[in-house]
Amino acid sequence: MEHRLDKTLKSLDTNFNIRQTGLVYGTEEEVEEIFTTKVPFNYAYSNSRINQPEYMQQQDSTVPAISLQELIYQFNEKTKTILLPSISIKDEVVKQNLEKLPVTMVNGAYIMKDEKMKGFLTQNDLEGFIRVNNKAVRSPVIVSEEKDGKKDLVQIEILKPRVKRVIDKDQNEMRIGLDIKISAIIRESSQKVVLSPRIKRRLKKKIRNEVYAAYLKSHQIGGDIYQFEDFMYRFMYEDWKTTKKKDDFPVLKKENIHVKVRPLKSINKINSGIKLPLE
């Protein structure tokens, strides 16, 4: 990816023996070790997370999977930022009795733009993006609050987020922002009484901070994970051309990230109220 990315993609694109519908990952692990990792409960390897990521997205969303076809056509679009999921092998997550089982996990993404690899961002770096991108389905999050010297914890599941890019311009400047809509379910709480307005405020603040932190991490290495430049190129071409010429693309500010939580529910202990699969 660092030295032969362009040539490799061109060779894959022109080889008609290779199906372009397959999923693509980046890794620093040995390929033989990846294909000999275990799948819990003795399932076939075809049921592993890297083979069926769409089902795991419904349990705990991560960096969205990308096909070889998507990678090739996005690679040739200079305004696109590509997030190629990275997989690693961990043996601390799953055990059989006391024996550690090596399993494959998504540990971040390689960021690509302008036909080059810009760098690598970890799962923690991308946490805000993972929670709110339009391919996410379900993400657990814990919000906390200090009260009387004690920390109150509430576990919440974020469901079916929707994020919309917003670009406003006037005579003086151009501003970019994000409108994020989520629904959420309270799973557990260390408090006996949970006040919905207070939880909403804490959840909004946490999501806003994480989304902004992910943007800053990608911006530092030359990426644009929320695809503002691509959006402007497609729908505001003259403005994009002007900003490109001046090399003065607007920067996202935290106050321009708006989060709306609706509805926020408590889980029903008899029926969770969630129908699977989530669409």
C-alpha positions as CSV (number, residue, x, y, z in Angstrom):
1,M,0.0,0.0,0.0
2,E,2.9,2.4,0.6
3,H,4.9,1.7,-2.5
4,R,2.9,-0.4,-5.1
5,L,-0.7,0.6,-4.5
6,D,-1.4,2.0,-7.9
7,K,0.2,-0.8,-9.9
8,T,-1.4,-3.5,-7.7
9,L,-4.9,-2.1,-8.2
10,K,-4.4,-1.8,-12.0
11,S,-3.2,-5.4,-12.2
12,L,-6.3,-6.5,-10.2
13,D,-8.6,-4.5,-12.4
14,T,-7.3,-6.0,-15.6
15,N,-7.2,-9.6,-14.4
16,F,-10.5,-11.1,-15.4
17,N,-9.9,-14.2,-13.2
18,I,-10.4,-12.1,-10.1
19,R,-13.9,-11.2,-9.0
20,Q,-14.2,-7.6,-8.0
21,T,-17.2,-8.2,-5.7
22,G,-15.0,-9.6,-3.0
23,L,-14.2,-7.6,0.2
24,V,-10.8,-6.0,0.6
25,Y,-8.7,-5.5,3.8
26,G,-5.3,-4.2,4.7
27,T,-3.1,-6.0,7.3
28,E,0.3,-6.3,8.7
29,E,-0.3,-9.9,9.7
30,E,0.9,-13.0,7.8
31,V,-1.9,-14.1,5.4
32,E,-1.4,-17.7,6.5
33,E,-2.1,-16.8,10.1
34,I,-5.2,-14.8,9.2
35,F,-6.8,-17.8,7.3
36,T,-6.0,-20.2,10.1
37,T,-7.5,-18.2,12.9
38,K,-10.5,-19.6,14.8
39,V,-14.2,-18.8,14.6
40,P,-16.0,-19.1,18.0
41,F,-18.4,-22.1,18.6
42,N,-16.7,-24.1,15.7
43,Y,-18.5,-22.2,13.0
44,A,-17.1,-22.4,9.5
45,Y,-14.5,-19.7,8.5
46,S,-17.1,-18.4,6.0
47,N,-19.1,-17.1,9.0
48,S,-16.2,-15.1,10.4
49,R,-16.4,-11.3,10.7
50,I,-14.2,-10.5,7.8
51,N,-16.3,-12.7,5.5
52,Q,-19.7,-11.5,6.7
53,P,-19.2,-8.0,8.1
54,E,-22.8,-6.9,7.5
55,Y,-24.1,-9.3,10.2
56,M,-21.5,-8.1,12.7
57,Q,-22.4,-4.5,12.0
58,Q,-25.8,-5.3,13.6
59,Q,-24.1,-6.4,16.8
60,D,-21.3,-3.9,17.2
61,S,-20.5,-1.6,14.2
62,T,-17.0,-1.0,13.1
63,V,-15.2,0.4,10.0
64,P,-17.5,-0.4,7.1
65,A,-16.4,-3.1,4.7
66,I,-15.4,-2.2,1.1
67,S,-15.4,-4.3,-2.0
68,L,-12.5,-4.4,-4.5
69,Q,-14.8,-2.8,-7.1
70,E,-15.5,0.2,-4.7
71,L,-11.8,0.5,-3.9
72,I,-10.8,0.7,-7.5
73,Y,-13.3,3.3,-8.7
74,Q,-12.9,5.4,-5.5
75,F,-9.1,5.3,-5.8
76,N,-9.3,7.1,-9.2
77,E,-11.5,9.9,-7.8
78,K,-9.2,12.5,-6.3
79,T,-11.8,14.0,-4.0
80,K,-12.7,10.7,-2.3
81,T,-11.2,9.6,1.0
82,I,-11.1,5.8,1.2
83,L,-11.1,4.0,4.6
84,L,-9.7,0.5,4.0
85,P,-10.5,-1.7,7.0
86,S,-7.4,-3.1,8.7
87,I,-7.5,-6.5,10.4
88,S,-5.3,-7.9,13.1
89,I,-5.1,-11.1,15.1
90,K,-5.9,-11.1,18.8
91,D,-5.9,-13.9,21.3
92,E,-7.2,-12.0,24.4
93,V,-10.8,-11.7,23.3
94,V,-12.1,-15.3,23.0
95,K,-11.2,-18.3,25.2
96,Q,-12.1,-21.9,25.1
97,N,-12.0,-23.1,28.7
98,L,-8.6,-21.5,29.6
99,E,-7.1,-21.7,26.1
100,K,-6.7,-18.5,24.2
101,L,-8.2,-18.6,20.7
102,P,-6.6,-16.3,18.0
103,V,-9.4,-14.5,16.1
104,T,-9.4,-11.7,13.5
105,M,-10.5,-8.3,14.5
106,V,-10.9,-4.9,12.8
107,N,-8.4,-2.6,14.5
108,G,-8.7,0.5,12.4
109,A,-8.4,1.7,8.8
110,Y,-5.8,2.8,6.2
111,I,-6.7,6.2,4.9
112,M,-6.2,6.8,1.2
113,K,-6.6,10.0,-0.9
114,D,-5.2,11.4,-4.1
115,E,-4.1,7.9,-5.2
116,K,-1.8,7.7,-2.1
117,M,-2.0,6.1,1.3
118,K,-2.1,8.9,3.8
119,G,-1.7,6.9,7.0
120,F,-3.3,4.6,9.5
121,L,-5.9,5.4,12.1
122,T,-6.8,3.1,14.9
123,Q,-10.3,2.0,16.0
124,N,-10.2,4.4,18.9
125,D,-9.1,7.3,16.5
126,L,-12.2,6.6,14.3
127,E,-14.6,6.0,17.1
128,G,-16.8,9.0,16.3
129,F,-16.9,8.1,12.6
130,I,-17.8,4.5,13.4
131,R,-20.7,5.5,15.6
132,V,-22.4,7.9,13.2
133,N,-21.6,6.9,9.6
134,N,-24.6,5.9,7.5
135,K,-23.5,2.2,7.3
136,A,-23.5,1.8,11.1
137,V,-26.3,-0.1,12.7
138,R,-25.6,-0.5,16.4
139,S,-22.9,0.9,18.6
140,P,-22.7,0.6,22.5
141,V,-21.6,3.8,24.3
142,I,-21.1,4.6,28.0
143,V,-21.8,8.1,29.2
144,S,-20.6,9.2,32.7
145,E,-21.2,12.0,35.1
146,E,-19.5,13.0,38.3
147,K,-21.9,13.5,41.1
148,D,-21.1,13.9,44.8
149,G,-17.6,12.5,44.2
150,K,-19.1,9.4,42.5
151,K,-19.2,8.5,38.8
152,D,-22.6,7.6,37.5
153,L,-22.5,5.3,34.4
154,V,-25.2,4.7,31.8
155,Q,-24.8,2.2,29.0
156,I,-26.6,3.2,25.8
157,E,-27.0,1.6,22.4
158,I,-27.0,3.9,19.4
159,L,-29.2,2.6,16.6
160,K,-29.4,3.5,12.9
161,P,-27.5,6.8,12.8
162,R,-27.9,9.2,9.9
163,V,-25.4,11.8,9.1
164,K,-25.8,14.7,6.7
165,R,-23.1,17.0,5.4
166,V,-24.0,20.7,5.5
167,I,-22.1,23.5,3.6
168,D,-23.2,27.1,4.2
169,K,-21.6,30.1,2.5
170,D,-22.0,33.8,2.6
171,Q,-20.0,36.7,1.3
172,N,-17.3,36.4,3.9
173,E,-16.7,32.7,4.4
174,M,-17.8,29.1,3.8
175,R,-18.7,26.8,6.7
176,I,-19.0,23.0,6.8
177,G,-20.9,21.1,9.3
178,L,-22.7,17.8,10.2
179,D,-26.3,17.1,11.1
180,I,-26.5,13.8,13.0
181,K,-29.7,12.0,13.9
182,I,-29.7,8.9,16.1
183,S,-32.1,6.8,18.0
184,A,-30.9,5.2,21.3
185,I,-31.9,2.7,23.9
186,I,-30.7,2.8,27.6
187,R,-29.4,-0.7,28.4
188,E,-28.0,-0.3,31.9
189,S,-27.5,2.4,34.5
190,S,-25.8,2.7,37.9
191,Q,-28.6,5.2,38.9
192,K,-32.0,4.2,40.2
193,V,-33.6,7.0,38.3
194,V,-32.5,8.1,34.8
195,L,-33.6,11.5,33.6
196,S,-34.0,11.5,29.8
197,P,-33.1,15.2,29.2
198,R,-29.9,14.9,31.2
199,I,-28.9,11.6,29.5
200,K,-29.6,13.2,26.1
201,R,-27.4,16.2,26.8
202,R,-24.5,13.9,28.0
203,L,-24.9,11.6,25.0
204,K,-25.0,14.5,22.5
205,K,-21.9,16.0,24.1
206,K,-20.0,12.7,24.0
207,I,-20.9,12.0,20.3
208,R,-20.0,15.5,19.3
209,N,-16.6,15.3,20.9
210,E,-15.9,11.9,19.4
211,V,-17.0,12.9,15.9
212,Y,-14.9,16.0,16.0
213,A,-11.8,14.1,17.4
214,A,-12.1,11.6,14.5
215,Y,-12.2,14.5,12.0
216,L,-9.1,16.1,13.5
217,K,-7.2,12.8,13.4
218,S,-8.0,12.3,9.7
219,H,-7.4,16.0,8.9
220,Q,-3.9,15.8,10.4
221,I,-2.8,13.1,7.9
222,G,-4.5,14.7,4.9
223,G,-7.8,12.7,5.0
224,D,-11.4,13.8,4.8
225,I,-13.4,10.9,6.4
226,Y,-16.7,12.8,6.2
227,Q,-16.2,13.4,2.5
228,F,-16.8,17.2,2.6
229,E,-14.6,17.8,-0.5
230,D,-16.3,15.1,-2.5
231,F,-19.7,16.5,-1.6
232,M,-18.6,20.0,-2.7
233,Y,-17.1,18.6,-5.9
234,R,-20.3,16.9,-6.9
235,F,-22.9,19.5,-5.8
236,M,-21.0,22.8,-5.6
237,Y,-18.4,22.5,-8.3
238,E,-17.7,26.2,-8.9
239,D,-17.1,26.7,-5.1
240,W,-14.9,23.6,-5.0
241,K,-12.8,24.8,-7.9
242,T,-12.3,28.2,-6.2
243,T,-11.3,26.7,-2.9
244,K,-9.0,24.2,-4.6
245,K,-7.3,27.0,-6.6
246,K,-6.8,29.1,-3.4
247,D,-5.9,26.0,-1.4
248,D,-8.3,27.3,1.3
249,F,-10.8,24.5,2.0
250,P,-13.0,25.2,5.1
251,V,-12.3,23.4,8.3
252,L,-14.9,21.7,10.5
253,K,-15.6,23.4,13.8
254,K,-17.1,21.6,16.8
255,E,-20.0,24.1,17.1
256,N,-21.1,23.1,13.6
257,I,-21.7,19.5,14.6
258,H,-25.4,19.1,15.5
259,V,-26.6,16.0,17.2
260,K,-30.3,15.1,17.6
261,V,-31.3,12.1,19.7
262,R,-34.9,10.9,19.0
263,P,-36.2,8.8,20.5
264,L,-34.3,7.7,23.6
265,K,-36.0,4.7,25.2
266,S,-35.4,2.4,28.1
267,I,-35.1,-1.3,27.2
268,N,-38.1,-3.6,27.9
269,K,-36.7,-6.5,29.8
270,I,-39.3,-8.9,28.3
271,N,-39.0,-7.7,24.7
272,S,-36.1,-5.5,23.6
273,G,-38.3,-4.0,20.9
274,I,-35.5,-4.5,18.3
275,K,-36.3,-6.5,15.2
276,L,-33.5,-8.4,13.5
277,P,-32.1,-8.0,11.1
278,L,-31.8,-4.2,11.4
279,E,-32.1,-2.6,8.0
